Amino acid sequence: MKKRIFALLLAAAMIFSVAGCKKAGETSSTGATGDAQIPPANTELALPKYEIKDKVIKVLSTSDEDATAGTSLWAQAYKLAEENYGIKVEKMMVTDTWAATTTMLATGTPPSFVEAHKVKAFFPRLCSEGIFADVNTLINREDVMWKDMLKYNEIYSIGDKSFSLVTDVFTSETLYYNSALIRSAGLEDPMALYKKNEWTWDKMMEYIEKIAGDKNGDGVVDIYGIDFLNLYSAYMSSMGSTAVAIKDGKITTDPLFNGNYEKFGNFASNLLSRGAKGYYSPVENKVATAKMLFSCGGYWGIKNNPTLTAQMKAGEISLVPYPRHSEADGYYMLGVTSGYAIPAAGNPVAAAAVLSCFRYLKYPNEKNLSSVAAQYKSEGWNDDVVHFLTYDQFCQPGALQNFSLTPNVNFASSEVSAVMSKLGTDVLEKQQNWATVRDKYITRIQNAVDDANKLINK
C-alpha cells in the first residue's frame, strides 16, 4: 500500500494528492470513538441510515450565510440533516474559526467537525493521540456516495486510519483574459485553444508578445501582458510537481533540483527581460492608465469586482484555465481538497451524518451538476466557461479536457509555506535570479522540512 503519513501536509492548507487506496470495503478494526457505526451501503445515491442518539451538533460560523439562517449549501445541508436525522444544529458565531477551533480542541469541547487545515501542524499529532475519529468507522466505503472520494480521504491517513472526510476536490487555477483585445488582434480565443488542447504557456507568451506593451510609442505601457498573482504556483503545478514532495513517507526538497524550478526560472527571466511589453506586476498608480491582457485573478477576481463582472457580461473579458506546459507528460493544474476532521469528543456519528448531507447535495449527478451550471449561467458566463466551471474544474466526466491535479505540498507547515512562496515572489516581484533565490533559502527550507518531519515521527 502506497499511502504513508500524508496528514501533515494538510496541517496548514488544503492539498490534493493521488495516494494509493485501500481495497473496496476494507475498514479499520478500531476507531477513535466507541460510538462509531458503519451504515449499510447504498448502491444508488441516498442518505446513509444512521442511528443517532445524540441529536445536537456544534458548528462554528462567521456569518449566517454559512450557517442555519442562510441560503448557502451548508445551510441546506443542516436543514436536510434535521429533516432526515432529527439533528439540531447549535450555531456558534465566531470572528476567527482557526482560533476558536484550536481553543475548543485544547479544552476538550470541540465543534462536531473542523476543516483539517484549521489545526495546522498539530494535525498528525492530534490524530495519533486519538483526538480525531477514524472516518472509516463512520462511513461505508462501498456506498456510492463515497467511493470516488476514498483516495482523497487517505491523503489524511496515518497507517490504516483516515482522519478527515473529503466532500469534494477541485482546482482554483484560472485566468481571466481580455477577449476584446484578442479579437481585435485577429487571434483565436484562448478557450477555443483550451478545448483543442492547444492552450500552452508558449501560446500565451505569443499572445502577450503580439498584443501587450507600449502601443503608441510614448514610452509608457498601454497594455500589460500578465500580473504575477499565483503565477509561480500555476507554472510549477503545470509541470505536475511542486517544490517539495513526499518520498518514503517523509517530506523532501528533491523537486527543487529535478529541473522544474530551473524551467520556472527561465520562464520568469523571459518575462522580466521584456518589461517594455508589460511582463510584470503593474505599479499601482499606473494600473488605471493601461489595460490587462491576462490576469491571475480568475473566476473570483471577476465575480467580486462589479466593473469586471459588467465587462464579462458584455463579452469583453472571459475565463480560461492556466496553460498546459508543453514539456509535461500531461495537463496538470493545482488541486485542492475539502477535508473535514471529526473530533472523537464532538458527536462523531451525527457529524458524519451532516457531512453526508453536504456530500449528497454536492454529489456530481446530473441533477446537481445541472443546478451548478444554471448558477454559473445566471451569473452571465458563456456556455464554454459554464461547462468548464461545472465539469473541468471539479474533474467530472464530460470535461472539455482531462487533466490531473498537482498536489499542493508547499504547505507542510506555516514555516514551509512562508519560505516556499519566496522562491516565486523574490524572482518575479523582486526580479532576483532564480538560482540565487534558491541558494538563499535552501537552508531555511530544509530546516522547516526537518521540523515538519519530526512531527511525523511522534
Disulfide bonds with the S-S distance in Angstrom:
none
